[in-house]
Amino acid sequence: MSNSVTSNFEVIKAKTSRINQVDFDNLGFGKYYTDHMLVCDYQNGSWGMPKIMPYQPISLEPSAKIFHYGQSIFEGMKGYKDKDGNILLFRPIDNCKRFNISAKRLAIPEIPEEYFMEGLKTLMQIDGDWIPTDNGSSLYIRPFMFATGEGFHASPADKYKFIIALSPSGPYFSGKVKVLIEEKYSRAANGGVGYAKAGGNYAGQFYPTQLAIDKGYNQVIWTDDTSHEYIEEAGAMNIFIRINDTLLTAPTSDRILDGITRKSIIEIAKDMNIPVEVRRIKVSEVVDAAKNGTLTEMFGAGTAAVISPISGFGYRDQDYDLPILKDNYATVLKKRITDIQTNKANDPYGWRVQV
Ligand SMILES: Cc1ncc(COP(=O)(O)O)c(C=O)c1O
C-alpha cells in the first residue's frame, strides 16, 4: 500500500480497485461499496485525525457497547457527477449538523464539522470514478458512528468510531406503494429519540412494517404515539398529503426527523406557487378527503427515493385508492429537486456544493 497525505488526513490507497467487479447497469441500492472509507476514532476524550483507508472489515470486542446499548447513529446523503464531471453534494452541511444533533441525543461525542466535511470531500475525490451518472443513479453516502468502548455497565462508552462508506446506487424504485395507517405501534414518542437518526429507531420499525407487509401493504404510516389521531411519517420518510391543491406536511417535533428533502420540497413548492401548509394532519381529515374525492396525492420524501408516490392506504380494515393525476405535484417537485441536485438547473438556494 502506498501512503500519501491529502488535506492533512492520512490516506492509505487500495492496491487495486474493485470497480471492474461491479455491474453498473444493475447496481440496486446500497449493495456495493467503493474502494475506500474514512475512519476516525475517539478515545481519551478526543477525536483522532480522520484516515482514509481501503474499505475493509473492522474488528470489535464482544463487549463493545454498540452491541449492548445501541449507541449508534447514521446519516444518508447522495453525491452526483454533472455532465462536466464535477462532483456535487446536496446540502451536506445540513447532514453534518443533523449528525451531531443525533450524536448529542445518544450521548456520543460530536464529530468536528471539518472532519466530516473535509473527510467526505477528500473521500469523494479519491473514489470519484465510482459515481454513477445514469439518470436517477448516485453515490449513496453513509456516515455512521458507534460505541466501540468496552463494558457491560449500562453507561456511555469511552471509545467511538466514525466511518463514512460510499455505495454506488441505481434509481430507488419502490413501485406501487400501498401504505397502512398504524394505530398500535409507534415509531417515536415525546421526549424520545425519533428526531435523531439512531439505529434503534429503524430496528423498532421492522416488526410492525413486516406485519403490514403480511397484510398486503408495503409500508407503514406512523401516527402520533399518544392519540394515534395524527399522521406523522411514512416509513423512513417524511410525508406529504395533497388535499384539493394544498400540500400538507406535519411539523417537525421530538418524534419526526427534520428531513432535508422535506424542507427543500417546502421551499421549492412555495416558490412554484403551490400552497403549502405545515401543520398537524388528522387521520380523519385524510379519510374524509379520500371519501369525498379531494385527497389527490400522498407521497413520502427522503434522500433515497427523493419522492415516493403512494397509490393507496389502509385504515381500520378499509382500503382507499388514490387517483393517478396527470399533473401531479410529486413528479414536478421531484424533477425540480433532482435537476438542482445534478446541476441540470440553476440553484437559486445555494444548496448544491461542488467538491
Ligand atoms: C425517519 C426518517 N424520516 C425522514 C427521512 C428523510 O430525511 P432526508 O430527506 O434528510 O433524507 C429519513 C431519511 O433519512 C428518515 O429516516
The ligand as an ORCA input file, in Angstrom:
! r2SCAN-3c Opt
* xyz 0 1
  C     -37.374      8.589      9.825
  C     -36.980      9.384      8.633
  N     -37.758     10.410      8.245
  C     -37.435     11.179      7.188
  C     -36.301     10.933      6.439
  C     -35.954     11.826      5.278
  O     -34.861     12.636      5.593
  P     -33.888     13.190      4.448
  O     -34.756     13.901      3.482
  O     -32.956     14.113      5.145
  O     -33.230     12.011      3.855
  C     -35.482      9.849      6.785
  C     -34.309      9.508      5.954
  O     -33.260      9.969      6.084
  C     -35.806      9.077      7.925
  O     -35.019      8.074      8.291
*
